Amino acid sequence: MKFPSLVLLLFVFLTCQKRETQSFDLVILNASLVEVEEGLIIEGQFVGINQDTIAQIGDMAELKQISDGTKTLDAKGNFVMPGLWDMHVHFRGGEQLAQENKDLLQMFLQFGVTTVRDAGGDLNTQVLDWKNKIIEGKMQGPQIFTSGPKLDGQGPAWPGSLNVMDSISAVKALDSLEILGVDYVKTYDGDLSSSAFYSIISEAQTRGLKVTGHMPLSADFEKAIALGLDGTEHLYYVLKSCAPIADSLSELGMGYNVFGPLLDAYDPAMAQKVFEKMASNNVTVTPTFYISKTLSELLSTDHSQDSLLENIGPGIIATYQGRIERAKKSQSQGNNRYTKMNAVSKQMLKPMYEAGVPILAGSDAGPFNSYVYPGASLHGELALMVQKGLSPQQALSTSIINGPTFFGLEDIYCSIKQGRKADLIVLLKNPLEQIENTTSIQWVVKNGVVN
């Protein structure tokens, strides 16, 4: 009678053991989780991933037996952080540079940038194709959000832009963007009138499309905010509202030369009121400090030995010459706008952050923007934010928190939690201690694939 009882007990034991087995596609073991929003490190954790989603996290002591076939990564106490978002990049240069642009995608992943926001170009069909193939797992690269073609005036600054001269052409342009299936609207100030700019904002507002970009110098930033502007790229257009002489200078038709005097006339008290208005209307700003610094040092820096230059195609490298020639021209004219902007931006960043303005990390990497390398430049952007007054945690939030939030995806990204997307970076060093530690990348996980 005892023998059957032993068999029964063994059966129950084995059945329980089988039930205790857990199955994942990938498990990261012994991880120190970086919770950016709270600024916390949670040690001794595991992260179970199925396909592109975090299926479970927990203390290592709670991890049950893993089923055969589960891939494992032992972080050995190292730091697991959500992937970085670069909220201002470009894919452009025409069909002849399409493949070279495509080759840049892997560079973003190499540096832990798992999502990019394309800020307009002339490779719209290709970019949308890459975007869909990455989603479907048919190619590796960062998730792409794109504006499609920029919206500019009758004489646009960039090829591929859509012409908007009035409210009627604004409607047609937005019809085209909706047919393309873009994620947001990007304006540009090459030849865009203030009235056309306002029409774009108003029409986009009725369609539920977000608008960010450049602003005509004749336009009023606060009026644009009142109409529903969602964001602004670079700091120049915010700066224009922070100097009492702005309106008088705009009337002189000085173009971009207006920014020299504006920088000299920057008024912190006036700026504080602008920042508060931006914050109350949830208007984002993408400062793009890194490209400003790179361009200000273009003639004094030898980039020929840059280690990442060999990853850039010859066609894209050829586009860098335009910026170099412009730098030479500015130097000969005594124009030091970029140098001044670097100084004033340090006065602007911390007060903007403290006022509650949603700041987005963006590098402006892409063809024509000389030596601003995909992926690496975003780490440079974050480092400059810290140099200008933010803590490492605050700088990281401009990418990892504010990036997804711009698209209303804060419940899908932003944190390492069950049900969130498993876009992850494993770092050898703690990024909350020093921002430069974001470059200590051991592994990048994107769409369930370890890079």
C-alpha positions, -999 to 999 in steps of 0.1 A, spaced: 0 0 0 29 23 6 44 19 -29 14 35 -48 15 63 -23 52 70 -31 44 69 -68 15 93 -63 38 117 -43 64 115 -70 38 122 -97 25 153 -78 61 165 -72 70 162 -109 37 178 -119 44 208 -96 79 211 -109 66 212 -145 41 238 -136 69 259 -120 88 261 -153 87 294 -171 90 300 -208 103 331 -225 120 339 -258 147 358 -239 156 363 -203 180 389 -190 194 377 -156 210 394 -127 200 429 -139 202 462 -122 171 480 -136 174 517 -144 141 534 -137 147 568 -152 115 585 -141 121 578 -104 159 580 -107 162 546 -91 184 514 -96 166 481 -87 192 454 -83 190 416 -86 162 415 -112 153 393 -142 135 405 -173 115 379 -193 108 389 -229 84 373 -254 87 387 -289 90 425 -285 73 428 -251 84 425 -215 64 395 -202 76 395 -166 101 412 -143 110 402 -108 136 394 -82 160 367 -92 150 347 -61 115 345 -76 126 332 -110 114 297 -116 130 271 -138 134 283 -173 122 261 -201 146 246 -226 152 268 -256 150 301 -237 178 324 -246 195 340 -217 218 370 -211 235 373 -178 239 410 -170 261 401 -140 248 430 -120 251 455 -149 225 481 -158 194 476 -180 178 507 -192 150 515 -218 163 523 -253 171 559 -262 149 580 -285 165 605 -309 137 630 -316 154 649 -345 171 630 -373 170 632 -411 170 608 -440 176 627 -472 197 634 -503 175 619 -530 173 584 -546 211 583 -551 217 584 -514 188 561 -504 210 531 -497 236 552 -478 208 565 -456 195 530 -450 229 519 -439 227 545 -411 199 526 -394 223 500 -378 245 528 -364 215 540 -343 211 506 -328 248 502 -322 246 532 -299 214 521 -281 190 544 -300 160 522 -305 136 549 -318 141 579 -341 118 607 -351 126 616 -387 122 654 -391 116 655 -428 134 649 -461 130 636 -496 131 599 -491 95 595 -479 86 563 -497 118 546 -486 115 558 -450 80 545 -447 91 512 -463 120 509 -437 96 518 -409 72 490 -418 98 464 -424 114 471 -390 79 468 -374 74 434 -392 108 422 -382 120 420 -418 150 443 -412 169 456 -382 169 492 -372 153 517 -348 116 522 -348 109 552 -370 83 580 -366 83 603 -396 68 636 -407 72 628 -444 80 659 -465 84 692 -448 59 719 -453 75 751 -466 65 780 -489 66 786 -526 104 785 -527 113 757 -502 147 754 -487 149 716 -491 140 693 -520 108 672 -515 90 698 -494 53 705 -500 44 741 -509 20 759 -486 11 795 -494 -24 799 -478 -52 780 -461 -62 762 -493 -28 748 -500 -25 739 -463 -55 717 -466 -41 700 -497 -7 695 -481 -22 679 -450 -44 657 -472 -12 644 -488 5 638 -455 -25 618 -442 -25 597 -474 12 590 -468 4 580 -432 28 603 -414 31 605 -377 32 642 -373 37 675 -393 71 693 -397 72 729 -408 102 747 -423 109 784 -426 127 785 -460 99 806 -476 70 799 -454 48 830 -446 35 835 -411 -1 833 -423 6 800 -440 23 787 -409 -8 796 -388 -30 779 -414 -10 747 -411 -13 747 -373 -50 753 -374 -57 727 -400 -35 701 -383 -53 708 -350 -87 698 -366 -72 665 -378 -55 656 -346 -20 658 -361 9 672 -340 29 701 -355 65 710 -347 93 725 -367 108 758 -377 88 790 -375 89 819 -399 108 848 -383 78 870 -390 55 847 -370 46 852 -334 55 822 -312 29 829 -286 1 832 -312 13 799 -327 10 783 -292 -25 797 -289 -35 781 -322 -22 747 -310 14 745 -319 28 713 -303 65 719 -305 95 738 -319 128 726 -332 161 742 -321 161 772 -296 160 800 -321 123 805 -322 119 804 -284 148 829 -282 129 853 -305 102 856 -278 127 862 -251 142 895 -264 123 928 -262 138 940 -295 126 910 -315 96 927 -333 116 957 -344 144 935 -358 120 912 -377 106 943 -395 141 950 -409 141 917 -428 175 906 -415 168 869 -419 190 847 -398 213 876 -391 186 887 -366 198 861 -341 231 879 -333 213 909 -318 186 887 -303 212 867 -284 227 899 -271 193 911 -260 181 878 -242 160 887 -212 158 859 -185 127 875 -169 109 877 -202 120 842 -210 105 828 -178 70 840 -189 75 823 -223 86 791 -206 56 791 -183 33 796 -213 50 767 -232 47 744 -201 10 752 -196 3 744 -232 26 713 -233 47 728 -261 79 708 -266 113 721 -276 141 700 -292 173 721 -285 198 702 -307 228 715 -288 252 690 -303 249 701 -339 253 737 -328 285 729 -310 298 708 -338 291 735 -364 306 762 -342 339 742 -341 338 730 -377 368 750 -389 389 743 -359 384 706 -357 400 680 -379 373 653 -385 393 634 -411 404 609 -384 370 604 -368 366 567 -361 329 568 -372 336 585 -405 343 551 -421 307 541 -414 294 570 -435 289 566 -472 309 588 -497 278 604 -510 267 616 -475 303 627 -467 301 649 -499 271 667 -485 291 678 -455 310 703 -477 280 727 -478 282 733 -441 319 737 -442 316 764 -469 290 782 -449 312 781 -419 340 797 -439 317 824 -451 304 831 -416 340 833 -403 349 858 -430 319 880 -421 326 878 -384 294 859 -377 297 840 -344 260 830 -340 267 794 -330 292 804 -304 269 829 -289 240 804 -290 260 779 -271 265 804 -243 229 817 -241 215 782 -243 231 774 -210 210 802 -195 178 788 -211 179 751 -204 176 747 -167 149 774 -163 129 757 -191 132 723 -175 122 737 -141 92 756 -156 79 722 -169 87 726 -206 88 691 -222 124 691 -236 132 665 -262 166 650 -270 174 653 -307 207 652 -325 199 665 -360 220 636 -374 218 629 -411 231 639 -445 242 676 -449 248 679 -412 285 676 -411 300 650 -387 269 646 -366 271 608 -365 239 588 -360 236 573 -326 268 587 -312 256 623 -315 226 616 -292 250 607 -264 268 640 -271 234 658 -269 227 642 -235 262 651 -222 257 687 -233 224 689 -214 242 679 -183 270 704 -189 243 731 -193 227 722 -159 205 691 -160 213 660 -139 219 627 -157 185 616 -147 169 647 -161 188 645 -193 178 608 -198 142 618 -193 143 641 -223 149 610 -244 134 580 -226 104 597 -211 96 627 -232 102 610 -266 74 584 -262 52 610 -244 53 633 -275 34 605 -294 11 596 -265 30 563 -259 40 567 -223 21 536 -213 40 515 -238 76 527 -234 94 549 -207 99 521 -182 109 485 -176 76 470 -166 54 441 -176 36 448 -208 60 475 -220 81 473 -252 113 454 -247 135 481 -263 164 478 -239 201 486 -235 225 467 -211 252 491 -198 284 483 -180 282 515 -159 254 534 -141 240 562 -163 225 579 -133 259 585 -118 275 599 -150 258 606 -183 289 595 -202 281 560 -189 253 557 -215 281 548 -240 292 517 -220 269 495 -240 271 458 -237 240 447 -255 210 463 -273 177 445 -275 153 455 -302 122 435 -313 134 406 -293 167 405 -312 200 410 -293 224 434 -311 
